[in-house]
């Protein structure tokens, strides 16, 4: 505890780090305040149905990412999800389309061009998601809630158009906040905004769970609530281990003679991450699992679609886990390029002991990556379906979402990345780091 207090004092002794942290906190407060500003022309007192329908499924995931703004019909209702979707598409295009692949290799200028394309695609996605969100509002809340239509005499078309433009402006403003945090604050701005949205839902979920257990409406009583907190802590530690786990592949750099001196000849390591895909496989799998829920209302026999819409059922979670494993391999293959790694190694005079440079090195790295990804994908699938086990054991639906899945991994990854940046500032100015046993490692590498 004494060391922790001293570390906090050291953080605020560094003027640049102190300014960055306060600047980041200020922009995050602005984002949270904006998530409670309801779209103009909607009565906020009649949003109960929308909030209740936004507590589970993919809609619940979107609501959690936006910090409840989705269920509040806020100007930030779409949050950063359109930008995340656009970023994923542009990243995939960088793998499959030669034009974007070339742009990725152009350095800073190429990165700026890709960011610009990402913004354009974000606007296009909002133009689709905005009207869809407004259609969802009209189906979820009473017609009397639309005061602009009822009292001002607006038509639904003009009201939806103006609201879509406001949602567009809200998402672009949130993107701007994220970029400002990344440039002038601490941590990755977009990731921090998502993390703050998830944390904002935790007090409501924790209060609901505690209320059920302490009032006698839940199973097990207060003792079980304490056990749940202990289990959540160990799951959190396991998720940290998953994010930080790597396998080191030894690389020997050949000696180079310059003048009369020899350079190189040092053995280094390539860190192969157990979970190189992050949370993207879970997001992809959850998006795909949405389709059975869409068609369940048209399934008169309540057969396959109904079975696959049961969040706590065996077949839903089994299929979900298989999809997570498959998408983990797919996304790892897309983001990790063994051929490029082998070429970079050869250009720098490096080689893996016992493996020929070039094609053999690429095949060796691909084999290692496949073997490393297998336990990582199974562990990721297990974390993804943990909320279903929690709900089966009587945990509240909202609180159960923190026992695994996307929310837990995002919290762990963003916290580690942010602490890693803070530790870098401390070590650069000759202060002790945050960890006594060694440096922190986040998702960005060793």
DRENTORLO-482698 format. One record per residue (C-alpha): residue number from 1; residue in three letters; x, y, z. Coordinates in nm, 4 decimals. Example, Ala and Ser with C-alpha at 12.3 -4.5 7.8 and 13.67 -1.06 7.14 Angstrom:
BEGIN
<r 1; ALA; <1.2300; -0.4500; 0.7800>> <r 2; SER; <1.3670; -0.1060; 0.7140>> 
// end
This chain:
BEGIN
<r 1; UNK; <0.0000; 0.0000; 0.0000>> <r 2; UNK; <0.2850; 0.2371; 0.0839>> <r 3; UNK; <0.4490; 0.1688; -0.2532>> <r 4; UNK; <0.1172; 0.2275; -0.4327>> <r 5; UNK; <0.0709; 0.5650; -0.2610>> <r 6; UNK; <0.4266; 0.6631; -0.3510>> <r 7; UNK; <0.3696; 0.5586; -0.7137>> <r 8; UNK; <0.0560; 0.7756; -0.7334>> <r 9; UNK; <0.2555; 1.0679; -0.5935>> <r 10; UNK; <0.5241; 1.0087; -0.8558>> <r 11; UNK; <0.2616; 1.0103; -1.1309>> <r 12; UNK; <0.1396; 1.3548; -1.0281>> <r 13; UNK; <0.4965; 1.4831; -0.9876>> <r 14; UNK; <0.5476; 1.4472; -1.3638>> <r 15; UNK; <0.3812; 1.7549; -1.5124>> <r 16; UNK; <0.3311; 1.6111; -1.8619>> <r 17; UNK; <0.1822; 1.2860; -1.7296>> <r 18; UNK; <-0.0408; 1.4734; -1.4844>> <r 19; UNK; <-0.1687; 1.7005; -1.7632>> <r 20; UNK; <-0.2378; 1.4047; -1.9914>> <r 21; UNK; <-0.4320; 1.2157; -1.7226>> <r 22; UNK; <-0.6454; 1.5177; -1.6262>> <r 23; UNK; <-0.7084; 1.5979; -1.9938>> <r 24; UNK; <-0.8213; 1.2388; -2.0551>> <r 25; UNK; <-1.0518; 1.2391; -1.7518>> <r 26; UNK; <-1.2064; 1.5702; -1.8619>> <r 27; UNK; <-1.2930; 1.4411; -2.2112>> <r 28; UNK; <-1.4324; 1.1165; -2.0691>> <r 29; UNK; <-1.6603; 1.3200; -1.8383>> <r 30; UNK; <-1.7867; 1.5136; -2.1424>> <r 31; UNK; <-1.8636; 1.1842; -2.3153>> <r 32; UNK; <-2.0523; 1.0486; -2.0157>> <r 33; UNK; <-2.2598; 1.3671; -1.9848>> <r 34; UNK; <-2.3501; 1.3490; -2.3529>> <r 35; UNK; <-2.4780; 0.9919; -2.3156>> <r 36; UNK; <-2.7673; 1.1253; -2.1040>> <r 37; UNK; <-2.8792; 1.3943; -2.3535>> <r 38; UNK; <-3.1913; 1.2526; -2.5211>> <r 39; UNK; <-3.2580; 1.3179; -2.8884>> <r 40; UNK; <-3.4634; 1.6397; -2.9317>> <r 41; UNK; <-3.8332; 1.5705; -2.9755>> <r 42; UNK; <-3.8469; 1.2528; -2.7603>> <r 43; UNK; <-4.0000; 1.2347; -2.4132>> <r 44; UNK; <-3.7336; 1.0763; -2.1905>> <r 45; UNK; <-3.9967; 0.9658; -1.9374>> <r 46; UNK; <-4.1350; 0.7093; -2.1840>> <r 47; UNK; <-3.8160; 0.5176; -2.2608>> <r 48; UNK; <-3.8744; 0.2293; -2.0180>> <r 49; UNK; <-3.9546; -0.0241; -2.2936>> <r 50; UNK; <-3.6457; 0.0714; -2.4911>> <r 51; UNK; <-3.4206; 0.0355; -2.1860>> <r 52; UNK; <-3.5631; -0.3044; -2.0956>> <r 53; UNK; <-3.5228; -0.4349; -2.4531>> <r 54; UNK; <-3.1603; -0.3168; -2.4566>> <r 55; UNK; <-3.0471; -0.5433; -2.1740>> <r 56; UNK; <-2.9597; -0.8621; -2.3649>> <r 57; UNK; <-2.8484; -0.9964; -2.6998>> <r 58; UNK; <-2.6497; -0.7987; -2.9551>> <r 59; UNK; <-2.8594; -0.4913; -2.8721>> <r 60; UNK; <-2.7487; -0.5308; -2.5110>> <r 61; UNK; <-2.3880; -0.5474; -2.6301>> <r 62; UNK; <-2.4318; -0.2215; -2.8254>> <r 63; UNK; <-2.5971; -0.0605; -2.5243>> <r 64; UNK; <-2.3092; -0.1684; -2.3009>> <r 65; UNK; <-2.0477; -0.0340; -2.5466>> <r 66; UNK; <-2.2277; 0.3016; -2.5517>> <r 67; UNK; <-2.2526; 0.3187; -2.1733>> <r 68; UNK; <-2.6336; 0.3048; -2.1788>> <r 69; UNK; <-2.6657; 0.5776; -2.4439>> <r 70; UNK; <-2.8339; 0.3306; -2.6824>> <r 71; UNK; <-3.1120; 0.2618; -2.4329>> <r 72; UNK; <-3.1411; 0.6315; -2.3406>> <r 73; UNK; <-3.2088; 0.7375; -2.7025>> <r 74; UNK; <-2.9126; 0.9698; -2.6558>> <r 75; UNK; <-2.7363; 1.1840; -2.9154>> <r 76; UNK; <-2.4450; 0.9395; -2.8616>> <r 77; UNK; <-2.6713; 0.6355; -2.9038>> <r 78; UNK; <-2.4648; 0.4792; -3.1835>> <r 79; UNK; <-2.1432; 0.5462; -2.9932>> <r 80; UNK; <-1.8208; 0.4380; -3.1612>> <r 81; UNK; <-1.9559; 0.1109; -3.3035>> <r 82; UNK; <-1.9916; 0.2501; -3.6602>> <r 83; UNK; <-1.6281; 0.3592; -3.6416>> <r 84; UNK; <-1.5227; 0.0181; -3.5069>> <r 85; UNK; <-1.7116; -0.1540; -3.7905>> <r 86; UNK; <-1.5507; 0.0736; -4.0487>> <r 87; UNK; <-1.2049; 0.0123; -3.8994>> <r 88; UNK; <-1.2535; -0.3637; -3.9233>> <r 89; UNK; <-1.3622; -0.3394; -4.2885>> <r 90; UNK; <-1.0652; -0.1171; -4.3808>> <r 91; UNK; <-0.8284; -0.3506; -4.1960>> <r 92; UNK; <-0.9613; -0.6504; -4.3883>> <r 93; UNK; <-0.9327; -0.4578; -4.7160>> <r 94; UNK; <-0.5670; -0.3998; -4.6306>> <r 95; UNK; <-0.5206; -0.7768; -4.6451>> <r 96; UNK; <-0.7264; -0.8669; -4.9517>> <r 97; UNK; <-0.7129; -0.5536; -5.1728>> <r 98; UNK; <-0.3722; -0.4630; -5.3241>> <r 99; UNK; <-0.4502; -0.0879; -5.3243>> <r 100; UNK; <-0.5084; -0.0794; -4.9489>> <r 101; UNK; <-0.2180; -0.3196; -4.8869>> <r 102; UNK; <0.0123; -0.0786; -5.0679>> <r 103; UNK; <-0.1313; 0.2091; -4.8653>> <r 104; UNK; <-0.0465; 0.0274; -4.5416>> <r 105; UNK; <0.3187; 0.0145; -4.6449>> <r 106; UNK; <0.3430; 0.3891; -4.7158>> <r 107; UNK; <0.4110; 0.4782; -4.3544>> <r 108; UNK; <0.2545; 0.7854; -4.1947>> <r 109; UNK; <0.1038; 0.9204; -4.5178>> <r 110; UNK; <-0.0628; 0.5865; -4.5868>> <r 111; UNK; <-0.1983; 0.5739; -4.2325>> <r 112; UNK; <-0.3567; 0.9172; -4.2742>> <r 113; UNK; <-0.5200; 0.8102; -4.6003>> <r 114; UNK; <-0.6607; 0.4954; -4.4408>> <r 115; UNK; <-0.7936; 0.6986; -4.1469>> <r 116; UNK; <-0.9682; 0.9269; -4.3938>> <r 117; UNK; <-1.1265; 0.6294; -4.5729>> <r 118; UNK; <-1.2316; 0.4944; -4.2327>> <r 119; UNK; <-1.4132; 0.8216; -4.1551>> <r 120; UNK; <-1.5921; 0.8181; -4.4911>> <r 121; UNK; <-1.7007; 0.4578; -4.4372>> <r 122; UNK; <-1.8145; 0.5457; -4.0833>> <r 123; UNK; <-2.0482; 0.8110; -4.2268>> <r 124; UNK; <-2.1865; 0.5582; -4.4762>> <r 125; UNK; <-2.2499; 0.3048; -4.1979>> <r 126; UNK; <-2.4263; 0.5674; -3.9848>> <r 127; UNK; <-2.6519; 0.6528; -4.2799>> <r 128; UNK; <-2.7695; 0.2902; -4.2604>> <r 129; UNK; <-2.7681; 0.2387; -3.8838>> <r 130; UNK; <-2.9282; 0.5774; -3.8051>> <r 131; UNK; <-3.2613; 0.5101; -3.9825>> <r 132; UNK; <-3.2563; 0.1524; -3.8477>> <r 133; UNK; <-3.2149; 0.2870; -3.4942>> <r 134; UNK; <-3.5024; 0.5322; -3.5467>> <r 135; UNK; <-3.7221; 0.2490; -3.6771>> <r 136; UNK; <-3.6369; 0.0542; -3.3608>> <r 137; UNK; <-3.7379; 0.3561; -3.1507>> <r 138; UNK; <-4.0773; 0.3778; -3.3223>> <r 139; UNK; <-4.1378; 0.0078; -3.2527>> <r 140; UNK; <-4.0185; 0.0086; -2.8901>> <r 141; UNK; <-4.1634; 0.3275; -2.7353>> <r 142; UNK; <-4.5197; 0.4669; -2.7486>> <r 143; UNK; <-4.6177; 0.7090; -3.0239>> <r 144; UNK; <-4.6906; 0.9706; -2.7566>> <r 145; UNK; <-4.3187; 0.9823; -2.6731>> <r 146; UNK; <-4.2409; 1.1594; -3.0025>> <r 147; UNK; <-4.3264; 1.5111; -2.8960>> <r 148; UNK; <-4.1803; 1.6669; -3.2107>> <r 149; UNK; <-4.4252; 1.4669; -3.4214>> <r 150; UNK; <-4.7273; 1.5088; -3.1949>> <r 151; UNK; <-4.6874; 1.8676; -3.0727>> <r 152; UNK; <-4.4918; 2.0382; -3.3499>> <r 153; UNK; <-4.6650; 1.8610; -3.6357>> <r 154; UNK; <-4.3484; 1.7155; -3.7909>> <r 155; UNK; <-4.3822; 1.4185; -4.0231>> <r 156; UNK; <-4.2026; 1.0979; -3.9288>> <r 157; UNK; <-3.9754; 1.1359; -4.2332>> <r 158; UNK; <-3.8406; 1.4779; -4.1333>> <r 159; UNK; <-3.8107; 1.3809; -3.7688>> <r 160; UNK; <-3.6137; 1.0671; -3.8568>> <r 161; UNK; <-3.3933; 1.2617; -4.0991>> <r 162; UNK; <-3.3063; 1.5292; -3.8413>> <r 163; UNK; <-3.2486; 1.2657; -3.5721>> <r 164; UNK; <-3.0205; 1.0664; -3.8038>> <r 165; UNK; <-2.8141; 1.3805; -3.8702>> <r 166; UNK; <-2.7895; 1.4365; -3.4934>> <r 167; UNK; <-2.6774; 1.0756; -3.4422>> <r 168; UNK; <-2.4206; 1.1271; -3.7176>> <r 169; UNK; <-2.2902; 1.4398; -3.5458>> <r 170; UNK; <-2.2837; 1.2613; -3.2103>> <r 171; UNK; <-2.0762; 0.9701; -3.3409>> <r 172; UNK; <-1.8328; 1.2017; -3.5195>> <r 173; UNK; <-1.7956; 1.4058; -3.1994>> <r 174; UNK; <-1.7226; 1.0889; -3.0003>> <r 175; UNK; <-1.4619; 0.9937; -3.2628>> <r 176; UNK; <-1.3080; 1.3393; -3.2238>> <r 177; UNK; <-1.2944; 1.2939; -2.8459>> <r 178; UNK; <-1.1212; 0.9593; -2.8931>> <r 179; UNK; <-0.8618; 1.1063; -3.1300>> <r 180; UNK; <-0.7914; 1.3940; -2.8910>> <r 181; UNK; <-0.7381; 1.1479; -2.6042>> <r 182; UNK; <-0.4990; 0.9425; -2.8165>> <r 183; UNK; <-0.3003; 1.2495; -2.9275>> <r 184; UNK; <-0.2944; 1.4585; -2.6101>> <r 185; UNK; <-0.4124; 1.2256; -2.3344>> <r 186; UNK; <-0.3105; 0.8846; -2.2068>> <r 187; UNK; <-0.4051; 0.5529; -2.3656>> <r 188; UNK; <-0.6045; 0.4749; -2.6779>> <r 189; UNK; <-0.9010; 0.7133; -2.6901>> <r 190; UNK; <-1.1552; 0.4892; -2.8656>> <r 191; UNK; <-1.0716; 0.1939; -2.6408>> <r 192; UNK; <-1.1012; 0.4098; -2.3285>> <r 193; UNK; <-1.4417; 0.5397; -2.4403>> <r 194; UNK; <-1.5661; 0.1822; -2.4845>> <r 195; UNK; <-1.4177; 0.0817; -2.1477>> <r 196; UNK; <-1.5821; 0.3751; -1.9674>> <r 197; UNK; <-1.9155; 0.2772; -2.1221>> <r 198; UNK; <-1.8768; -0.0779; -1.9918>> <r 199; UNK; <-1.7700; 0.0366; -1.6442>> <r 200; UNK; <-2.0675; 0.2755; -1.6339>> <r 201; UNK; <-2.3018; -0.0249; -1.6508>> <r 202; UNK; <-2.1230; -0.2092; -1.3677>> <r 203; UNK; <-2.2799; -0.0158; -1.0739>> <r 204; UNK; <-2.6323; -0.0810; -1.2077>> <r 205; UNK; <-2.5581; -0.4509; -1.2576>> <r 206; UNK; <-2.3874; -0.4831; -0.9178>> <r 207; UNK; <-2.6732; -0.3030; -0.7424>> <r 208; UNK; <-2.9340; -0.5242; -0.9103>> <r 209; UNK; <-2.7467; -0.8409; -0.8145>> <r 210; UNK; <-2.6905; -0.7260; -0.4552>> <r 211; UNK; <-3.0557; -0.6241; -0.4275>> <r 212; UNK; <-3.1730; -0.9704; -0.5303>> <r 213; UNK; <-2.9381; -1.1498; -0.2935>> <r 214; UNK; <-2.9875; -0.9296; 0.0151>> <r 215; UNK; <-3.3660; -0.9004; -0.0185>> <r 216; UNK; <-3.4124; -1.2760; -0.0450>> <r 217; UNK; <-3.5447; -1.2701; -0.4038>> <r 218; UNK; <-3.2306; -1.4341; -0.5407>> <r 219; UNK; <-3.0847; -1.7800; -0.4810>> <r 220; UNK; <-2.8230; -1.8220; -0.2086>> <r 221; UNK; <-2.8454; -1.4935; -0.0212>> <r 222; UNK; <-2.5578; -1.2622; 0.0804>> <r 223; UNK; <-2.3062; -1.5462; 0.1161>> <r 224; UNK; <-2.3486; -1.6447; -0.2481>> <r 225; UNK; <-2.3050; -1.2792; -0.3492>> <r 226; UNK; <-1.9636; -1.2762; -0.1800>> <r 227; UNK; <-1.8724; -1.6031; -0.3551>> <r 228; UNK; <-1.9748; -1.4476; -0.6884>> <r 229; UNK; <-1.7411; -1.1520; -0.6294>> <r 230; UNK; <-1.4515; -1.3862; -0.5457>> <r 231; UNK; <-1.5140; -1.5928; -0.8608>> <r 232; UNK; <-1.5323; -1.2729; -1.0683>> <r 233; UNK; <-1.1924; -1.1691; -0.9307>> <r 234; UNK; <-1.0302; -1.4997; -1.0327>> <r 235; UNK; <-1.1882; -1.4805; -1.3800>> <r 236; UNK; <-1.0458; -1.1293; -1.4120>> <r 237; UNK; <-0.6984; -1.2609; -1.3211>> <r 238; UNK; <-0.7350; -1.5442; -1.5751>> <r 239; UNK; <-0.8310; -1.2928; -1.8453>> <r 240; UNK; <-0.5177; -1.0899; -1.7635>> <r 241; UNK; <-0.3105; -1.4057; -1.8080>> <r 242; UNK; <-0.4760; -1.4684; -2.1460>> <r 243; UNK; <-0.4021; -1.1153; -2.2684>> <r 244; UNK; <-0.0384; -1.1220; -2.1531>> <r 245; UNK; <0.0514; -1.4809; -2.2452>> <r 246; UNK; <0.3072; -1.5186; -2.5258>> <r 247; UNK; <0.5374; -1.7842; -2.6659>> <r 248; UNK; <0.8863; -1.6628; -2.7537>> <r 249; UNK; <1.0408; -1.7846; -3.0777>> <r 250; UNK; <1.4239; -1.7489; -3.0700>> <r 251; UNK; <1.5843; -1.5496; -3.3511>> <r 252; UNK; <1.9620; -1.5338; -3.4093>> <r 253; UNK; <2.0964; -1.2242; -3.5844>> <r 254; UNK; <2.4042; -1.2922; -3.7982>> <r 255; UNK; <2.7258; -1.1036; -3.7272>> <r 256; UNK; <2.8035; -0.8061; -3.9490>> <r 257; UNK; <3.1581; -0.6744; -3.9796>> <r 258; UNK; <3.1996; -0.2976; -4.0195>> <r 259; UNK; <3.5604; -0.1966; -4.0304>> <r 260; UNK; <3.7411; -0.4025; -3.7689>> <r 261; UNK; <3.4372; -0.4412; -3.5404>> <r 262; UNK; <3.1714; -0.7088; -3.5308>> <r 263; UNK; <2.8086; -0.6243; -3.4677>> <r 264; UNK; <2.5075; -0.8466; -3.4113>> <r 265; UNK; <2.5187; -1.2111; -3.3254>> <r 266; UNK; <2.2654; -1.1540; -3.0468>> <r 267; UNK; <1.9809; -1.3963; -2.9858>> <r 268; UNK; <1.6436; -1.2234; -2.9592>> <r 269; UNK; <1.2835; -1.3434; -2.9494>> <r 270; UNK; <0.9631; -1.2966; -3.1473>> <r 271; UNK; <0.6660; -1.2861; -2.9065>> <r 272; UNK; <0.3815; -1.4997; -3.0425>> <r 273; UNK; <0.0703; -1.3914; -2.8506>> <r 274; UNK; <-0.1694; -1.6602; -2.7308>> <r 275; UNK; <-0.4627; -1.4320; -2.8136>> <r 276; UNK; <-0.3485; -1.2210; -3.1084>> <r 277; UNK; <-0.7079; -1.1644; -3.2249>> <r 278; UNK; <-0.8228; -0.9855; -2.9068>> <r 279; UNK; <-1.2006; -0.9578; -2.8646>> <r 280; UNK; <-1.2811; -0.9469; -3.2365>> <r 281; UNK; <-1.3734; -1.3196; -3.2640>> <r 282; UNK; <-1.6379; -1.2758; -2.9928>> <r 283; UNK; <-1.7808; -0.9669; -3.1649>> <r 284; UNK; <-1.7978; -1.1475; -3.5014>> <r 285; UNK; <-1.9532; -1.4576; -3.3454>> <r 286; UNK; <-2.2142; -1.2565; -3.1538>> <r 287; UNK; <-2.3093; -1.0694; -3.4704>> <r 288; UNK; <-2.3588; -1.4012; -3.6515>> <r 289; UNK; <-2.5631; -1.5459; -3.3644>> <r 290; UNK; <-2.8061; -1.2559; -3.4063>> <r 291; UNK; <-2.9597; -1.4084; -3.7209>> <r 292; UNK; <-3.1441; -1.6962; -3.5454>> <r 293; UNK; <-3.2979; -1.4396; -3.3086>> <r 294; UNK; <-3.4196; -1.2342; -3.6052>> <r 295; UNK; <-3.5890; -1.5333; -3.7672>> <r 296; UNK; <-3.7266; -1.6833; -3.4432>> <r 297; UNK; <-4.0338; -1.4604; -3.4608>> <r 298; UNK; <-4.1224; -1.6139; -3.8016>> <r 299; UNK; <-4.0659; -1.9712; -3.6829>> <r 300; UNK; <-4.4172; -2.0949; -3.6145>> <r 301; UNK; <-4.2968; -2.4374; -3.4984>> <r 302; UNK; <-4.0528; -2.2823; -3.2469>> <r 303; UNK; <-3.7868; -2.5178; -3.3816>> <r 304; UNK; <-3.4282; -2.4445; -3.4788>> <r 305; UNK; <-3.4483; -2.0644; -3.4591>> <r 306; UNK; <-3.6082; -2.0777; -3.1151>> <r 307; UNK; <-3.3465; -2.3216; -2.9856>> <r 308; UNK; <-3.0638; -2.1043; -3.1164>> <r 309; UNK; <-3.2178; -1.7990; -2.9476>> <r 310; UNK; <-3.1905; -1.9475; -2.5989>> <r 311; UNK; <-2.8894; -1.7700; -2.4429>> <r 312; UNK; <-2.8435; -2.0319; -2.1717>> <r 313; UNK; <-2.9180; -2.3357; -2.3896>> <r 314; UNK; <-2.6592; -2.5974; -2.4833>> <r 315; UNK; <-2.6805; -2.5649; -2.8614>> <r 316; UNK; <-2.6622; -2.1862; -2.8564>> <r 317; UNK; <-2.3469; -2.1823; -2.6432>> <r 318; UNK; <-2.1897; -2.4794; -2.8234>> <r 319; UNK; <-2.2361; -2.3074; -3.1604>> <r 320; UNK; <-2.1186; -1.9791; -3.0142>> <r 321; UNK; <-1.7990; -2.1401; -2.8802>> <r 322; UNK; <-1.7242; -2.3120; -3.2139>> <r 323; UNK; <-1.7699; -1.9814; -3.3993>> <r 324; UNK; <-1.5347; -1.8054; -3.1570>> <r 325; UNK; <-1.2649; -2.0691; -3.2198>> <r 326; UNK; <-1.3076; -2.0451; -3.5987>> <r 327; UNK; <-1.3075; -1.6644; -3.6023>> <r 328; UNK; <-1.0000; -1.6619; -3.3770>> <r 329; UNK; <-0.8076; -1.8584; -3.6397>> <r 330; UNK; <-0.9515; -1.6440; -3.9199>> <r 331; UNK; <-0.8715; -1.3095; -3.7586>> <r 332; UNK; <-0.5251; -1.4260; -3.6503>> <r 333; UNK; <-0.4518; -1.5342; -4.0091>> <r 334; UNK; <-0.5678; -1.1939; -4.1329>> <r 335; UNK; <-0.3710; -0.9820; -3.8859>> <r 336; UNK; <-0.0530; -1.1929; -3.8450>> <r 337; UNK; <0.1452; -1.2412; -4.1673>> <r 338; UNK; <0.4243; -1.5038; -4.1264>> <r 339; UNK; <0.5560; -1.4332; -4.4784>> <r 340; UNK; <0.6071; -1.0648; -4.4002>> <r 341; UNK; <0.7702; -1.1542; -4.0677>> <r 342; UNK; <1.0089; -1.3930; -4.2437>> <r 343; UNK; <1.0971; -1.1296; -4.5060>> <r 344; UNK; <1.1643; -0.8646; -4.2410>> <r 345; UNK; <1.3798; -1.1099; -4.0501>> <r 346; UNK; <1.5823; -1.1947; -4.3632>> <r 347; UNK; <1.6298; -0.8272; -4.4526>> <r 348; UNK; <1.7708; -0.7604; -4.1056>> <r 349; UNK; <2.0109; -1.0539; -4.1232>> <r 350; UNK; <1.8159; -1.2704; -3.8804>> <r 351; UNK; <1.7245; -1.6384; -3.8884>> <r 352; UNK; <1.5651; -1.9006; -3.6663>> <r 353; UNK; <1.8295; -2.1550; -3.5552>> <r 354; UNK; <1.7817; -2.4796; -3.7468>> <r 355; UNK; <1.5361; -2.3304; -3.9994>> <r 356; UNK; <1.6262; -2.2064; -4.3468>> <r 357; UNK; <1.5467; -1.8383; -4.4182>> <r 358; UNK; <1.2641; -1.7504; -4.6545>> <r 359; UNK; <0.9768; -1.9894; -4.7237>> <r 360; UNK; <1.0803; -2.2458; -4.4593>> <r 361; UNK; <1.0884; -1.9723; -4.1933>> <r 362; UNK; <0.7403; -1.8521; -4.2962>> <r 363; UNK; <0.6066; -2.2095; -4.2757>> <r 364; UNK; <0.7706; -2.2590; -3.9361>> <r 365; UNK; <0.6214; -1.9341; -3.7994>> <r 366; UNK; <0.2788; -2.0290; -3.9400>> <r 367; UNK; <0.2965; -2.3690; -3.7676>> <r 368; UNK; <0.3974; -2.2125; -3.4356>> <r 369; UNK; <0.1213; -1.9524; -3.4655>> <r 370; UNK; <-0.1399; -2.2219; -3.5352>> <r 371; UNK; <-0.0311; -2.4260; -3.2333>> <r 372; UNK; <-0.0241; -2.1208; -3.0077>> <r 373; UNK; <-0.3663; -2.0043; -3.1300>> <r 374; UNK; <-0.5398; -2.3351; -3.0450>> <r 375; UNK; <-0.5263; -2.3091; -2.6630>> <r 376; UNK; <-0.5855; -1.9344; -2.6890>> <r 377; UNK; <-0.8985; -1.9844; -2.9002>> <r 378; UNK; <-1.0373; -2.2526; -2.6661>> <r 379; UNK; <-0.9737; -2.0322; -2.3632>> <r 380; UNK; <-1.1361; -1.7385; -2.5457>> <r 381; UNK; <-1.4411; -1.9507; -2.6306>> <r 382; UNK; <-1.4681; -2.0572; -2.2669>> <r 383; UNK; <-1.4583; -1.6942; -2.1502>> <r 384; UNK; <-1.7193; -1.6058; -2.4150>> <r 385; UNK; <-1.9765; -1.8541; -2.2810>> <r 386; UNK; <-1.9056; -1.7956; -1.9116>> <r 387; UNK; <-2.1994; -1.5498; -1.8755>> <r 388; UNK; <-2.4375; -1.8337; -1.9697>> <r 389; UNK; <-2.3016; -2.0482; -1.6847>> <r 390; UNK; <-2.3374; -1.7517; -1.4489>> <r 391; UNK; <-2.7024; -1.7010; -1.5493>> <r 392; UNK; <-2.7684; -2.0745; -1.5042>> <r 393; UNK; <-2.6356; -2.0450; -1.1479>> <r 394; UNK; <-2.8775; -1.7631; -1.0665>> <r 395; UNK; <-2.6684; -1.4539; -1.1396>> <r 396; UNK; <-2.8594; -1.1490; -1.2650>> <r 397; UNK; <-2.8471; -1.1142; -1.6468>> <r 398; UNK; <-2.6801; -0.7718; -1.6339>> <r 399; UNK; <-2.4173; -0.8755; -1.3782>> <r 400; UNK; <-2.3519; -1.2057; -1.5572>> <r 401; UNK; <-2.2202; -1.0201; -1.8635>> <r 402; UNK; <-1.9163; -0.9122; -1.6587>> <r 403; UNK; <-1.8190; -1.2763; -1.5962>> <r 404; UNK; <-1.6771; -1.3109; -1.9444>> <r 405; UNK; <-1.7289; -1.2254; -2.3074>> <r 406; UNK; <-1.6353; -0.9021; -2.4785>> <r 407; UNK; <-1.6818; -0.6735; -2.1797>> <r 408; UNK; <-1.4311; -0.8554; -1.9567>> <r 409; UNK; <-1.1589; -0.8779; -2.2223>> <r 410; UNK; <-1.1994; -0.5132; -2.3222>> <r 411; UNK; <-1.1693; -0.4046; -1.9598>> <r 412; UNK; <-0.8560; -0.6133; -1.9097>> <r 413; UNK; <-0.6904; -0.5140; -2.2366>> <r 414; UNK; <-0.7556; -0.1405; -2.2114>> <r 415; UNK; <-0.6513; -0.1234; -1.8456>> <r 416; UNK; <-0.3238; -0.3029; -1.9210>> <r 417; UNK; <-0.2494; -0.0824; -2.2239>> <r 418; UNK; <-0.3171; 0.2367; -2.0291>> <r 419; UNK; <-0.1096; 0.1255; -1.7296>> <r 420; UNK; <0.1701; 0.0289; -1.9687>> <r 421; UNK; <0.1800; 0.3863; -2.1033>> <r 422; UNK; <0.1802; 0.5324; -1.7519>> <r 423; UNK; <0.4621; 0.2976; -1.6527>> <r 424; UNK; <0.6643; 0.4064; -1.9578>> <r 425; UNK; <0.6411; 0.7696; -1.8428>> <r 426; UNK; <0.7531; 0.6689; -1.4929>> <r 427; UNK; <1.0473; 0.4579; -1.6079>> <r 428; UNK; <1.1588; 0.7239; -1.8559>> <r 429; UNK; <1.1990; 0.9663; -1.5660>> <r 430; UNK; <1.3754; 0.7079; -1.3463>> <r 431; UNK; <1.0804; 0.6359; -1.1154>> <r 432; UNK; <0.9751; 0.2868; -1.0120>> <r 433; UNK; <0.7174; 0.1254; -1.2369>> <r 434; UNK; <0.3702; 0.0086; -1.1402>> <r 435; UNK; <0.4770; -0.3515; -1.0933>> <r 436; UNK; <0.7575; -0.4618; -0.8625>> <r 437; UNK; <0.8211; -0.7884; -1.0445>> <r 438; UNK; <0.8646; -0.6464; -1.3933>> <r 439; UNK; <0.7164; -0.4403; -1.6696>> <r 440; UNK; <0.3535; -0.4575; -1.7644>> <r 441; UNK; <0.2648; -0.6022; -2.1035>> <r 442; UNK; <-0.0531; -0.5011; -2.2801>> <r 443; UNK; <-0.2119; -0.6089; -2.6063>> <r 444; UNK; <0.0401; -0.4055; -2.8053>> <r 445; UNK; <0.3253; -0.6492; -2.7357>> <r 446; UNK; <0.6111; -0.7010; -2.4965>> 
// end
